Amino acid sequence: MLICLNKPYDMLCQFTDGEGRATLADVVAVKGVYPAGRLDRDSEGLVILTDDGRLQARISDPRHKMDKTYFAQVEGVVTETALQALRQGLVLKDGPTLPARARAVPPPAWLWPRTPPIRVRQTVPDGWIELTLREGRNRQVRRMCAAVGLPCLRLIRWRVGDWTLEGLAPGTWRAA
């Protein structure tokens, strides 16, 4: 079984939590499926759940280099210099990143409101970047954006391999 879930903001990417925080169990009542990879509590978007251990490993193991596409709302003006640095790969504290596909984009037409909304500063512009990675380190997209001077305000994973969020509202899922 394979499930595509649109994980809402402020939800843990696990089924249990001893502290009463929102978890995947709040929106997926299917037994025996597990997330293939993680998505941080403060990130939103596509999480693949499966009962197939081999598929789970293929999706989450960096050796397989499965494409994952993110939309990042960033603080600051997205410049070609910043995009080129992302495309070439960066050196982060845990080592160099693989080159990414990166481009400036308008706010996605399918974008839903976030609760709570992001902080907005009237004197600081923001922009959007579409970023596709073939690896998945802890908070990698946020760290890469910060390294080029564009801190992440909002991060949404749109695609994992061939699966997308298309047609999924936050907290909803479909069997794929």
C-alpha positions in Angstrom: 0.0 0.0 0.0 1.2 3.5 -0.8 -0.4 6.7 0.6 0.3 10.3 -0.5 -0.4 12.7 2.5 -0.4 16.5 2.6 1.2 16.9 6.0 0.0 20.2 7.6 2.3 22.6 9.4 3.0 21.8 13.1 2.4 18.1 12.7 5.0 15.5 13.6 6.0 13.1 10.9 5.3 10.1 13.1 2.3 8.2 14.5 2.9 8.6 18.2 3.9 11.4 20.6 4.0 11.4 24.3 3.5 15.2 24.5 0.1 15.5 22.9 1.3 17.1 19.7 -0.4 16.5 16.3 0.8 13.3 14.6 0.1 11.4 11.4 -2.4 9.3 13.4 -4.6 12.3 13.6 -5.2 12.2 9.9 -4.3 8.7 8.7 -6.2 5.8 10.3 -4.5 3.1 8.2 -2.6 0.5 10.2 0.8 -0.9 9.1 2.1 2.1 7.0 5.1 4.1 7.9 6.6 7.4 6.5 9.2 7.0 3.8 11.5 9.8 5.0 10.8 12.7 7.2 9.3 16.2 6.9 10.0 18.6 9.8 7.2 19.7 12.1 7.5 23.3 10.7 7.4 22.1 7.1 4.3 21.2 5.1 3.5 19.0 2.1 3.9 15.6 0.6 4.8 12.6 2.8 4.7 9.1 1.3 3.5 6.4 3.7 3.9 2.7 2.8 3.9 -0.8 4.1 6.6 -1.8 1.6 10.0 -1.8 3.3 11.9 -1.9 0.0 10.0 1.0 -1.4 10.4 2.9 1.9 14.2 2.4 1.7 14.3 3.4 -2.0 12.4 6.7 -1.2 14.3 7.6 1.9 17.8 6.3 1.4 20.1 9.1 -0.1 22.0 6.4 -2.1 19.0 6.2 -4.5 19.0 9.9 -5.1 15.2 10.2 -5.7 14.2 13.7 -6.8 12.2 15.7 -4.2 10.8 19.1 -5.2 10.1 21.9 -2.7 8.7 25.3 -2.8 10.4 27.7 -0.3 9.1 31.1 0.6 12.2 33.0 1.5 13.0 36.3 3.1 14.8 38.6 0.7 15.1 39.1 -3.0 15.9 35.9 -4.9 18.9 36.7 -7.1 20.5 34.8 -10.0 23.7 34.6 -7.8 21.9 32.8 -5.0 20.2 30.4 -7.5 23.5 29.7 -9.2 25.1 28.8 -5.8 22.2 26.4 -5.1 22.6 24.9 -8.6 26.3 24.3 -8.1 26.0 22.8 -4.6 27.0 24.3 -1.3 29.3 23.3 1.5 27.3 23.0 4.7 28.5 22.1 8.2 27.9 18.4 7.4 29.7 18.5 4.1 29.0 19.5 0.5 25.5 19.2 -1.0 24.8 17.7 -4.4 23.9 20.3 -7.1 20.2 21.2 -7.0 17.8 22.4 -9.6 16.7 25.9 -8.5 14.6 28.7 -10.0 12.7 31.7 -8.8 8.9 31.3 -9.1 5.8 33.3 -8.3 3.8 32.2 -5.3 2.2 28.8 -6.3 -1.4 29.2 -7.6 -2.4 26.1 -5.5 -1.1 27.5 -2.3 -3.4 27.2 0.8 -3.3 29.6 3.8 -1.1 28.5 6.6 -2.2 28.5 10.2 -0.6 30.3 11.9 0.5 32.6 9.0 4.2 33.3 8.4 5.7 36.4 9.9 5.6 39.3 7.5 8.0 42.3 7.8 6.8 45.3 5.8 10.3 46.5 5.1 11.8 43.1 3.9 10.7 41.6 0.6 10.2 37.9 0.2 10.2 35.6 -2.8 9.7 31.9 -3.8 12.2 29.3 -5.0 11.4 25.9 -6.5 14.2 23.6 -5.5 14.7 20.0 -6.5 17.2 17.9 -4.5 18.4 14.3 -4.9 19.4 13.9 -1.3 17.6 14.6 2.0 19.7 15.7 4.9 18.2 17.1 8.1 16.7 20.5 7.4 18.7 20.7 4.2 16.5 23.0 2.1 16.3 25.5 5.0 20.1 25.3 5.6 20.8 25.7 1.9 18.5 28.8 1.5 20.1 30.3 4.6 23.6 29.7 3.3 22.8 31.9 0.2 21.3 34.6 2.4 17.6 33.7 1.9 16.1 32.4 5.2 13.1 30.1 4.8 9.8 31.5 5.9 7.7 28.6 4.6 8.6 25.2 3.1 6.3 22.9 1.2 7.4 19.6 -0.3 5.5 19.3 -3.6 6.9 16.1 -5.2 8.7 12.9 -4.2 9.7 10.9 -7.3 6.6 10.6 -9.5 4.1 11.4 -6.7 2.8 15.0 -6.1 0.5 16.9 -3.8 -1.8 17.8 -6.7 -5.4 17.9 -5.5 -4.6 17.3 -1.8 -5.6 19.8 0.9 -3.6 19.9 4.1 -4.4 16.9 6.3 -5.9 14.8 3.4 -4.5 11.8 1.7 -5.1 9.4 -1.2 -4.0 5.9 -2.0 -1.6 5.8 -4.9 
